[in-house]
Structures are given as structure tokens and as C-alpha cells.
Amino acid sequence: MRRAVIIDVVRSPFGKGREGGLLASVHPVDLYAQVLAELIHRTDVDPQLIEDVISGCVIQVGEQSGNVGRQAALAAGLPETAAAVTLDRKCGSAQQAMDFAAQGVIAGAYDAVIAGGVEMMSTVPMKANRMGKDNEGSMFHSRYPEGMIRQGISAELIAARWNLSREDLDKFSLRSHKRAASDVRRVNDMVTIDGQSRVVLQDESLRANTTIDKLASLDPAFIDELAYKRFPEISWSVTAGSSSPVSDGASAILIMEEKLAVSLNLKPRAAISHFAVVGDDPIMMLTAVIPATQKLLKRAGLNLRDIDAYEVNEAFASVPLAWQKELDTDPEKLNVYGGAIALGHPVGASGGRLIANLLRVLEDSGGRYGLVTMCESGGMANATLIERLS
């Protein structure tokens, strides 16, 4: 049996995805290249062993077009023999890159591969490649005549369906910041990024000193007259404080076949054992984490009591809270070191950050199994199971 193992994970700090953000002056190729180069440096693996670089990037236009993963791999000094591909599974892109890499190792297509992702939301904004109502195909509209809705509206619909109050959302958001601030080992996963005028080694969106009163003072962020008429159940509780900020960032994971890693005297941190991907209602959009988790656990022959830690991406506070409520999970195992609400969410790269957090939780607690799941635009989700290796 071939087994895919994680040797290490590194990421950049996550900057605010706006003009003037800490990383906004860095080209996405250079940002990702610095992360890839540091991964090779830290693991001391021979770059000639790397067979492919599988990268997530959602907004593949402008500076992020033209297979940004290939450009970054070459910029990082990887050999020309290392192939590269860039994929888009929305917020789950880096997680999907990791899953494809691990599946390739298990199948025998690779022995050593890098998975990761990059997103520069300050310079390549989310709307740059969004399909608007006017240019969506007529066949799509024959099935969804009113078109898609904004994710913030989906987050409101989730809050309404699972009876999550404004106070529930604000308390969870505060928890995210406090937990992230307490994670003193977070910086061990980070690469110091050299920009044009500054050196960056901090997550820019983290607000360690925020309070429940500050969060409660924020106005709802997604009030929409059309949505108000279409969805009267919405209570308008989701604010900027209970949403993940748009961000800049990159991440990379070295994945190898276990026997090769052992022969090179490398110390794998975890094995990647099971995978699931599902589609779900594209209007609720962000609820697929629930069936993805159920599908993953069924494949693994486990239940949630067997899982020692879970990472559910905090696209909005309502998503992990609905997941927790629907599956009756232990809240103390959920996003132990905070999540995207505090740390940021560069959509093509976040999967690597979730895996990095999950590995630290398992290593700090001595846990065995960790689960990560990510909601994705269009009503999809990935779920992945890892097993810590001592």
C-alpha cells in the first residue's frame, strides 16, 4: 500500500486584500515563489525529486493568469523538469490541490509533489472574473432564472435556517480572534515575505484586542433590497466582523510517498488518508461542508467522536456554527486556533493555512485524526482526513 504523507506546510502571512495592504505591492508570482522556495529550504529535499506543483488560484486573470503555479515554481528555482498546473475550486482550491497531489501519490503517479495556492485579492479583485447576470449563459438561466446570489446573502440564509442570532455570530467571531491570538506557534509556519518596501511577518487582519461591543456595533454588511423581497426570512445579522476579510497570501505543502520520505530520513507529520468532494444547493451555497463531512466519515469508517480536531473554514461565522449544530459536534475541537475571520482568507491559498493549523492542534494535543472541510462558491465543499504521525 502506498501512503501519501505531509512532510511540511509553509505559508505567507496573510495581508489585507486592498490597496495599501501589507502584501499589496508584491506580485503573486513572487509571493508564491518565496513560499515554494522556503518549503524546499526547510525540508532540505532535493528539488529534482519534485514531479509536479499543483496550485490553487481562483481569479486567474491579469497577474494571476497564464498558469501562475508554473511561473512561481520556476521563479522559486525549481528545476524545469517539475511540471505545474493551476486549478480553481473556489475557496477550496489549495485543499483540492492537496487532495489531487495525495491521490496522485497513492495511485503511483507521483512520489514527490508540492500542493499549494496563491491569491492576491488586493490587485486581482474578486469581481475581475465573476460571471454577471447579463453574461451568464441562457442554459444556466433556464435552470436558475434569478441567477446566483452573493455569498453574504447565503450566509444570512444559513443563519436563518439554523436559528443563529446576531449574538451567536459575534461571539464566534470574537472567539476566532482570541484563539488565533493565543496561537504563539503560528509564526513557525510563516515565511518572511520581502516586498518592495517592507518585510512582512504578521497576519494583518488579526484583531487581538477586539471586543464583543465593537463587533456588536457593526452594521449588517449585505443588506440587499432584492434579497429582502426574495428571502423574507433573512434577519440581516452578518457583518464585516462575522465575515472573513478578503486577503492576499500563499501556501505550500510538500507531499511524498511514505517509503521515499523514510528513505530520505525525512519525518512525515501526517498521512492524508481519505477524501470527499460534494455539490450542494448553489443558492444556500455554503452548506456543502455538512454532506462532505458525512461522506468523508462514511468512507473512513469513522464518526465525529473519533476525530480529535476539525477545521471548518470561517468564510462566515454562520458556516461553522451551522456545521456544528447540524452534526452535533464538540465545539472545543472546532477551529482551536481560530480561523479565517481573524487570519484572513486568500481564497486560492486558504486550504494550506487550514492544514497548518490542524497539524499544530494535533501535535500540541497528541490527537490522531484531524478533519478539514471548506465551503466553496457555487455550492460545493471538500473534506479531507489526516492522521498525525508520531
PyMOL commands that set and color helices and strands:
alter all, ss='L'
color gray80, all
select helices_A, chain A and resi 28-43+47-49+62-64+68-75+90-107+126-129+138-143+151-161+166-182+186-189+212-216+225-230+240-242+258-263+289-300+304-306+318-327+331-333+340-343+350-365
alter helices_A, ss='H'
color red, helices_A
select strands_A, chain A and resi 4-11+15-16+52-56+83-87+112-120+193-194+199-200+247-257+270-279+309-312+369-376+380-388
alter strands_A, ss='S'
color yellow, strands_A
deselect
rebuild
show_as cartoon
